[in-house]
Amino acid sequence: MVDLPRGVPFIDLLVPPGSGPLTEDIQTRIDLLDGGNWRVVADDGEMERSSLPMQPVRGGNDRYWIYRQQPFRPGESFEAPVSLCLEVARQSQASCSAAGVAGLYAWAFVLFEDIHYFHGLLLLDWLYNPRLSASGEVLESEDPEEARAELEAKVGVFTRLWTKQRSQALGARLPPGAIHEMDGLQAVSLLGPGGSFDPRFWQAMAMQLVLPQVRALAAAAAGEAPPPQSAAAGEAASSSAAPGAAVHAGAAAAPMPGQPPQSSAPSLTPGLGSSAMGAAAAVSQPPPPPSDGLTPLARAERAAREQALKLAEAGSEALEPEPADQPEPTGPLLVWRDGPQGPVVWVPSERYDDGILRELRAGQRDALPRGERPGSEVFDRWIDSGAHFVTEVTFLSRLFLDNTPLHKAGFDEACDSEGPYGALDCHLPRVAPVRAVLVPPSGDTGRRILVSSNKALTAADVVGLTVP
């Protein structure tokens, strides 16, 4: 079985299936960049039985490991592995890539094409943590049978938590600037000062973002009010870091030598600091599976289907309260249209509100007045196809390029010409990366600045979606 030497920096790549064998191509490229210190390993069919399983997040993707032959040294900067991660992700067109240290389930840097992957990696920290139950409670038992049963129950819960809608909602909870755009991909970096890497940064973030989801789902199923988010994350942090607790995939409970103090830890969400460090407890070697011929994932999926059938028969699915209606708008309405690549919502400039737009993209249809809400089938297709929108802004300065407000001269210098239009990839602050289209004056209509979250659309497509 393929496995990694403990303590070496490595990169985990998930590559779309059918890309062909990439080992030799990546190895050649890495040798030219780093002088032969790194090795590429393709999945031999056994990677998911290693200490670093990636299912169910991996799905049908091919998987590669790239590891350095020398162990990670205390106090060493992790910037070189991160740079290499960016390079090989571009070359392999990876859907998701992450850089960390073998033996730890904790990432210093994650690069992904869809936040659904990032959400999945956070959930894996809970899924394969034997000290946390399917309801997010701390387990004290060391019984292998109980750990196996909890894992199977957790896989069933995982499928309900890891949805596109919940992934979008998680993205909306992150503060502006937490996710960076790099070469068309999205990136999250947890490097500390000087490029330092402390695995507790990832583990604390995972517990703070994931445990409230787990506990809220369990509370909804039981008809109870979910616990406060801070209490959920804090309890897991303190319990997982208790003396004698198992370490998640071999991770140390204390920071690695030479790393910055806890107070200097980077934070993606308010309150992510020293109180949550060391939050994730570890996955010990998994116990041998029962002799029923099924994998733990297949066994858990079967149990989840049986449980769902029982709930349907009993009619006991938790129902969400009907949301309060928003006041009906007096001006132009949002318009839901079929775009070239799925449903698109046209947001007139008079109706633009970045808060409402973020809530919509997070799957909260009730953010709109009842008269503007699309049907559930259209809304689900909209979320699944990327939750794309087109809107209009009054000034170029509402848009940012390289963390700087745009101006006309900067737009003209950097834009691409598409017939009579100018188009430029930039950022709509607090909402999303976008493609801006500058429409020249025509007749009684002055210059327009249109913005599309789907950067694959042509300028003419964007203009067409704004026509009444």
C-alpha positions as CSV (number, residue, x, y, z in Angstrom):
1,M,0.0,0.0,0.0
2,V,1.3,3.5,-0.9
3,D,2.0,5.6,2.2
4,L,4.1,8.6,3.0
5,P,7.2,8.9,5.2
6,R,6.0,10.5,8.4
7,G,6.9,14.2,8.9
8,V,7.7,15.1,5.2
9,P,6.0,18.1,3.5
10,F,3.6,16.9,0.8
11,I,1.0,18.0,-1.6
12,D,-2.3,16.2,-2.2
13,L,-3.8,16.5,-5.7
14,L,-7.3,15.6,-6.8
15,V,-7.3,15.6,-10.6
16,P,-10.4,15.1,-12.9
17,P,-10.6,11.6,-14.1
18,G,-9.5,10.9,-17.7
19,S,-6.6,13.3,-17.5
20,G,-4.2,10.5,-18.2
21,P,-1.1,9.4,-16.3
22,L,0.5,12.6,-15.0
23,T,3.3,11.1,-12.8
24,E,6.1,11.5,-15.3
25,D,5.1,14.9,-16.5
26,I,4.8,16.3,-13.0
27,Q,8.0,14.6,-11.9
28,T,9.9,16.2,-14.8
29,R,8.5,19.6,-14.1
30,I,9.3,19.4,-10.3
31,D,12.9,18.1,-11.0
32,L,13.5,21.2,-13.1
33,L,12.1,23.5,-10.4
34,D,13.6,21.9,-7.3
35,G,16.5,19.7,-8.3
36,G,15.0,16.3,-7.6
37,N,14.1,16.6,-3.9
38,W,10.4,15.8,-4.5
39,R,8.8,12.5,-5.6
40,V,5.4,12.0,-7.3
41,V,3.2,9.0,-6.3
42,A,0.0,8.0,-8.1
43,D,-2.8,6.1,-6.3
44,D,-2.3,2.4,-6.5
45,G,-5.9,1.8,-5.4
46,E,-5.0,1.8,-1.7
47,M,-4.6,5.5,-0.8
48,E,-8.1,5.6,0.8
49,R,-6.9,3.0,3.3
50,S,-3.9,5.1,4.3
51,S,-3.8,7.5,7.3
52,L,-5.1,10.3,5.0
53,P,-8.3,9.1,3.4
54,M,-10.1,11.7,1.1
55,Q,-13.4,10.0,0.5
56,P,-16.2,11.0,0.1
57,V,-14.7,14.4,-1.0
58,R,-12.5,12.7,-3.6
59,G,-15.4,11.2,-5.5
60,G,-14.2,9.9,-8.9
61,N,-11.1,12.1,-9.1
62,D,-7.7,10.7,-9.6
63,R,-5.3,11.3,-6.7
64,Y,-1.6,12.0,-6.6
65,W,0.8,12.7,-3.7
66,I,3.9,14.8,-4.1
67,Y,6.3,14.6,-1.2
68,R,9.7,15.9,-0.3
69,Q,12.3,13.3,0.7
70,Q,13.6,15.4,3.6
71,P,11.4,15.8,6.7
72,F,10.0,19.1,7.7
73,R,12.4,20.9,10.1
74,P,11.2,22.8,13.2
75,G,11.0,26.5,12.4
76,E,11.3,26.0,8.7
77,S,9.2,28.2,6.4
78,F,6.4,26.4,4.5
79,E,6.4,28.9,1.6
80,A,8.4,26.6,-0.8
81,P,5.8,23.7,-0.6
82,V,3.0,26.3,-1.1
83,S,4.7,27.7,-4.2
84,L,5.2,24.1,-5.5
85,C,1.5,23.4,-4.8
86,L,0.5,26.3,-7.0
87,E,2.7,25.2,-9.8
88,V,1.6,21.6,-9.9
89,A,-2.1,22.6,-9.5
90,R,-1.8,24.7,-12.7
91,Q,0.0,22.0,-14.6
92,S,-2.3,19.1,-13.6
93,Q,-5.5,21.3,-13.7
94,A,-6.3,19.9,-10.3
95,S,-9.8,20.4,-8.9
96,C,-8.4,20.6,-5.4
97,S,-4.8,20.6,-4.0
98,A,-3.6,21.0,-0.5
99,A,-0.2,21.3,1.1
100,G,0.6,19.9,4.6
101,V,2.9,17.5,6.5
102,A,2.5,13.7,6.3
103,G,1.1,12.2,9.5
104,L,-1.1,15.2,10.2
105,Y,-4.6,15.9,9.1
106,A,-4.1,19.6,8.9
107,W,-3.5,21.8,5.9
108,A,-1.3,24.9,5.6
109,F,-2.6,25.8,2.2
110,V,-5.7,24.7,0.1
111,L,-6.3,25.6,-3.6
112,F,-9.7,24.7,-5.1
113,E,-12.0,25.4,-8.0
114,D,-15.2,25.2,-6.0
115,I,-15.7,26.0,-2.3
116,H,-17.5,22.7,-2.1
117,Y,-14.1,21.0,-2.0
118,F,-12.9,23.3,0.9
119,H,-16.1,22.6,2.8
120,G,-15.5,18.9,2.3
121,L,-12.0,19.0,3.6
122,L,-13.2,20.8,6.8
123,L,-15.9,18.1,7.3
124,L,-13.3,15.3,6.9
125,D,-11.6,16.7,10.0
126,W,-14.7,15.8,11.9
127,L,-15.6,12.6,10.0
128,Y,-12.3,10.8,10.7
129,N,-11.9,12.2,14.2
130,P,-12.7,9.2,16.6
131,R,-13.1,11.6,19.6
132,L,-16.2,13.3,18.0
133,S,-19.6,11.7,17.6
134,A,-22.1,11.9,14.8
135,S,-23.9,14.6,16.8
136,G,-20.7,16.6,17.4
137,E,-20.3,15.5,21.0
138,V,-16.9,14.5,22.6
139,L,-16.5,10.8,23.0
140,E,-14.5,9.4,25.9
141,S,-14.8,5.7,25.0
142,E,-11.8,3.8,23.5
143,D,-13.9,0.9,22.4
144,P,-13.1,0.0,18.7
145,E,-16.6,-1.3,18.1
146,E,-18.1,2.0,19.2
147,A,-15.6,4.0,17.1
148,R,-16.5,1.9,14.1
149,A,-20.3,2.4,14.7
150,E,-19.8,6.2,15.1
151,L,-17.8,6.4,11.8
152,E,-20.6,4.7,10.0
153,A,-23.2,7.0,11.5
154,K,-21.0,10.0,10.7
155,V,-20.7,9.1,7.0
156,G,-24.5,9.1,6.8
157,V,-24.6,12.6,8.4
158,F,-21.7,13.7,6.1
159,T,-23.9,13.2,3.0
160,R,-26.5,15.6,4.5
161,L,-24.0,18.2,5.5
162,W,-21.8,18.2,2.4
163,T,-24.2,19.9,0.0
164,K,-23.7,22.7,-2.5
165,Q,-26.1,24.9,-0.6
166,R,-24.3,24.4,2.7
167,S,-21.0,25.0,1.0
168,Q,-22.2,28.3,-0.4
169,A,-23.5,29.2,3.1
170,L,-20.1,28.5,4.6
171,G,-18.4,30.7,2.0
172,A,-20.8,33.5,2.9
173,R,-19.8,33.2,6.6
174,L,-16.1,33.8,5.9
175,P,-15.0,37.4,6.1
176,P,-13.9,39.3,3.0
177,G,-10.3,38.4,2.1
178,A,-10.3,35.0,3.7
179,I,-10.5,33.4,0.2
180,H,-8.1,34.7,-2.4
181,E,-8.3,34.2,-6.2
182,M,-5.2,32.8,-7.8
183,D,-5.1,31.9,-11.5
184,G,-8.8,31.3,-11.7
185,L,-8.8,29.1,-8.6
186,Q,-9.6,30.0,-4.9
187,A,-7.1,29.7,-2.2
188,V,-7.0,29.7,1.6
189,S,-3.7,30.1,3.4
190,L,-3.1,29.3,7.1
191,L,0.6,30.2,7.1
192,G,1.7,32.2,10.1
193,P,4.4,34.9,10.3
194,G,7.4,34.1,8.1
195,G,5.6,31.3,6.4
196,S,5.4,29.2,9.6
197,F,3.0,26.2,9.8
198,D,1.2,25.2,12.9
199,P,-1.3,22.3,12.4
200,R,-3.6,23.7,15.2
201,F,-4.6,26.6,12.9
202,W,-6.4,24.3,10.6
203,Q,-7.8,22.0,13.3
204,A,-9.2,25.0,15.3
205,M,-10.8,26.5,12.1
206,A,-12.3,23.2,11.2
207,M,-13.9,22.7,14.6
208,Q,-15.2,26.3,14.7
209,L,-16.8,26.1,11.3
210,V,-18.0,22.5,11.2
211,L,-19.2,21.6,14.7
212,P,-22.0,24.1,14.7
213,Q,-23.3,22.6,11.5
214,V,-23.1,19.1,12.9
215,R,-24.8,20.0,16.2
216,A,-27.5,22.1,14.5
217,L,-28.4,19.2,12.3
218,A,-28.5,16.8,15.3
219,A,-30.6,19.3,17.2
220,A,-33.1,19.7,14.3
221,A,-33.5,16.0,14.0
222,A,-34.2,15.8,17.8
223,G,-36.5,18.9,17.7
224,E,-34.2,20.9,20.0
225,A,-32.7,24.3,19.7
226,P,-29.0,24.1,18.5
227,P,-26.3,25.1,21.0
228,P,-24.6,28.4,20.6
229,Q,-21.8,28.3,18.0
230,S,-19.1,29.5,20.4
231,A,-20.0,26.8,22.9
232,A,-19.9,24.1,20.3
233,A,-16.4,25.0,19.0
234,G,-15.0,25.8,22.5
235,E,-16.2,22.5,24.1
236,A,-14.6,20.5,21.3
237,A,-11.4,22.5,21.5
238,S,-11.0,22.0,25.2
239,S,-12.1,18.3,25.2
240,S,-9.9,17.3,22.2
241,A,-6.9,19.0,23.8
242,A,-7.3,17.2,27.1
243,P,-4.3,15.3,28.5
244,G,-4.1,11.8,27.0
245,A,-6.4,12.6,24.1
246,A,-5.5,10.9,20.8
247,V,-3.9,13.1,18.2
248,H,-5.6,13.6,14.9
249,A,-3.7,11.5,12.4
250,G,-0.6,11.8,14.5
251,A,-0.7,15.6,15.0
252,A,1.0,17.0,18.0
253,A,-1.2,18.8,20.6
254,A,1.4,21.5,21.1
255,P,2.8,23.8,18.4
256,M,5.8,22.5,16.6
257,P,9.1,23.9,17.9
258,G,10.1,27.2,16.4
259,Q,6.5,28.2,15.6
260,P,4.9,31.5,16.6
261,P,2.9,31.8,19.8
262,Q,-0.9,31.2,19.6
263,S,-1.7,34.9,19.7
264,S,-0.1,35.3,16.3
265,A,-2.2,32.6,14.7
266,P,-4.0,33.7,11.5
267,S,-7.8,33.8,11.9
268,L,-10.4,33.3,9.3
269,T,-13.4,33.9,11.5
270,P,-13.9,36.1,14.6
271,G,-12.8,34.4,17.8
272,L,-10.5,31.8,16.1
273,G,-7.6,32.1,18.5
274,S,-5.8,30.4,21.3
275,S,-8.9,29.0,23.0
276,A,-9.6,26.8,20.0
277,M,-6.1,25.7,19.2
278,G,-5.6,21.9,19.2
279,A,-9.3,21.5,18.6
280,A,-9.2,18.4,16.4
281,A,-8.4,15.1,18.1
282,A,-6.9,12.4,16.1
283,V,-7.7,9.5,14.0
284,S,-5.9,6.4,15.2
285,Q,-5.4,3.5,12.9
286,P,-8.9,2.4,11.8
287,P,-10.1,-0.9,13.3
288,P,-10.5,-3.8,10.8
289,P,-13.9,-3.8,9.1
290,P,-16.6,-6.4,9.8
291,S,-16.6,-9.4,7.5
292,D,-19.8,-8.4,5.6
293,G,-18.0,-7.6,2.3
294,L,-18.8,-3.9,2.5
295,T,-16.5,-0.9,2.9
296,P,-17.2,1.5,5.8
297,L,-18.5,4.1,3.3
298,A,-20.9,1.6,1.7
299,R,-22.0,0.3,5.1
300,A,-22.7,3.8,6.3
301,E,-24.6,4.7,3.1
302,R,-26.8,1.6,3.6
303,A,-27.5,2.6,7.2
304,A,-28.3,6.2,6.1
305,R,-30.8,4.9,3.5
306,E,-32.5,2.7,6.1
307,Q,-32.7,5.6,8.5
308,A,-34.1,8.0,5.9
309,L,-36.7,5.4,5.0
310,K,-37.7,5.1,8.6
311,L,-38.0,8.9,8.9
312,A,-40.1,9.1,5.8
313,E,-42.4,6.4,7.0
314,A,-42.8,8.0,10.4
315,G,-43.1,11.5,8.9
316,S,-40.6,12.8,11.5
317,E,-38.4,14.9,9.3
318,A,-37.7,18.2,11.1
319,L,-39.5,21.0,9.4
320,E,-38.1,24.5,9.2
321,P,-40.4,27.3,10.2
322,E,-41.9,29.4,7.4
323,P,-39.7,32.5,7.0
324,A,-41.2,35.9,7.5
325,D,-42.0,37.7,4.3
326,Q,-39.8,40.6,3.3
327,P,-41.5,43.8,2.3
328,E,-42.3,44.0,-1.5
329,P,-40.0,46.3,-3.4
330,T,-41.3,49.4,-5.1
331,G,-38.8,49.7,-7.9
332,P,-37.5,47.2,-10.5
333,L,-37.6,43.5,-9.7
334,L,-34.9,40.9,-9.8
335,V,-35.4,38.7,-13.0
336,W,-34.5,35.0,-13.2
337,R,-33.5,34.0,-16.7
338,D,-32.0,31.0,-18.5
339,G,-28.4,31.8,-19.4
340,P,-26.1,30.0,-21.7
341,Q,-24.8,27.9,-18.8
342,G,-27.8,27.7,-16.5
343,P,-30.2,30.0,-14.6
344,V,-28.9,33.6,-14.0
345,V,-30.5,36.3,-11.9
346,W,-30.5,39.9,-13.3
347,V,-30.2,42.4,-10.4
348,P,-31.0,46.0,-11.5
349,S,-28.7,48.6,-10.1
350,E,-31.6,50.0,-8.0
351,R,-32.0,46.6,-6.3
352,Y,-28.3,45.8,-5.8
353,D,-27.5,44.9,-2.2
354,D,-24.4,42.9,-1.5
355,G,-25.9,41.5,1.7
356,I,-28.9,40.1,0.0
357,L,-26.8,38.8,-2.9
358,R,-24.5,36.9,-0.5
359,E,-27.5,35.4,1.3
360,L,-29.0,34.3,-2.0
361,R,-25.8,32.7,-3.1
362,A,-25.6,30.9,0.2
363,G,-28.9,29.3,-0.6
364,Q,-31.3,31.5,1.5
365,R,-34.2,32.1,-0.9
366,D,-36.2,33.8,1.9
367,A,-33.8,36.8,1.6
368,L,-36.1,38.0,-1.2
369,P,-39.7,39.2,-1.0
370,R,-42.1,36.5,-2.0
371,G,-42.9,38.1,-5.3
372,E,-39.2,37.9,-6.4
373,R,-38.5,34.3,-5.2
374,P,-38.0,31.8,-8.0
375,G,-39.5,28.3,-7.9
376,S,-37.6,25.8,-5.8
377,E,-36.6,23.8,-8.9
378,V,-35.2,26.9,-10.6
379,F,-33.4,28.0,-7.4
380,D,-31.8,24.6,-6.9
381,R,-30.6,24.6,-10.5
382,W,-29.2,28.1,-10.0
383,I,-27.3,27.1,-6.9
384,D,-26.0,23.9,-8.5
385,S,-24.8,25.7,-11.6
386,G,-22.8,28.3,-9.6
387,A,-25.4,30.8,-8.3
388,H,-24.4,33.3,-11.1
389,F,-25.8,36.8,-11.3
390,V,-25.5,39.8,-13.6
391,T,-25.9,43.3,-12.2
392,E,-25.0,46.9,-13.0
393,V,-22.8,49.3,-11.0
394,T,-22.7,53.1,-11.3
395,F,-19.0,53.7,-11.0
396,L,-15.9,51.6,-11.9
397,S,-14.6,52.4,-8.4
398,R,-17.1,49.9,-7.0
399,L,-14.9,47.2,-8.5
400,F,-11.4,46.2,-7.4
401,L,-8.4,45.0,-9.3
402,D,-5.3,43.8,-7.4
403,N,-6.9,45.1,-4.2
404,T,-7.2,48.6,-5.7
405,P,-10.4,50.4,-6.8
406,L,-10.7,50.5,-10.6
407,H,-10.6,53.7,-12.6
408,K,-11.2,54.4,-16.3
409,A,-7.6,54.6,-17.3
410,G,-6.8,51.3,-15.5
411,F,-9.7,49.6,-17.0
412,D,-8.8,50.7,-20.5
413,E,-5.2,49.5,-20.1
414,A,-6.1,46.1,-18.7
415,C,-9.3,45.1,-20.5
416,D,-9.9,42.9,-23.5
417,S,-11.8,44.2,-26.5
418,E,-14.9,42.2,-27.5
419,G,-16.4,44.1,-30.4
420,P,-17.8,47.3,-29.1
421,Y,-17.3,46.2,-25.5
422,G,-14.4,46.2,-23.1
423,A,-14.2,43.2,-20.6
424,L,-12.0,42.7,-17.5
425,D,-11.8,40.1,-14.8
426,C,-11.9,41.9,-11.4
427,H,-13.6,41.6,-8.0
428,L,-16.9,42.9,-6.7
429,P,-16.0,43.5,-3.0
430,R,-17.8,41.4,-0.4
431,V,-19.5,39.3,-3.1
432,A,-17.4,37.4,-5.7
433,P,-14.8,37.5,-8.5
434,V,-16.6,38.9,-11.5
435,R,-16.2,39.9,-15.2
436,A,-16.9,43.6,-15.8
437,V,-18.2,44.7,-19.2
438,L,-18.1,48.3,-20.2
439,V,-20.9,49.1,-22.6
440,P,-20.4,52.4,-24.7
441,P,-23.2,55.0,-24.9
442,S,-25.9,54.4,-27.4
443,G,-28.7,56.8,-28.3
444,D,-30.4,58.0,-25.1
445,T,-28.6,55.4,-23.0
446,G,-25.3,56.5,-21.4
447,R,-22.3,54.3,-20.6
448,R,-23.2,51.2,-18.6
449,I,-20.9,49.0,-16.4
450,L,-22.3,45.5,-16.2
451,V,-20.9,42.8,-13.9
452,S,-21.2,39.0,-14.3
453,S,-20.2,36.4,-11.7
454,N,-19.8,33.9,-14.6
455,K,-16.5,34.9,-16.1
456,A,-16.9,32.3,-18.9
457,L,-19.7,34.4,-20.5
458,T,-18.8,36.7,-23.5
459,A,-19.5,40.4,-23.2
460,A,-22.4,40.0,-25.7
461,D,-23.9,37.2,-23.5
462,V,-23.7,39.5,-20.4
463,V,-25.4,42.4,-22.3
464,G,-28.1,40.1,-23.6
465,L,-29.0,39.0,-20.1
466,T,-29.9,42.6,-19.2
467,V,-32.3,43.2,-22.1
468,P,-35.9,43.3,-20.9
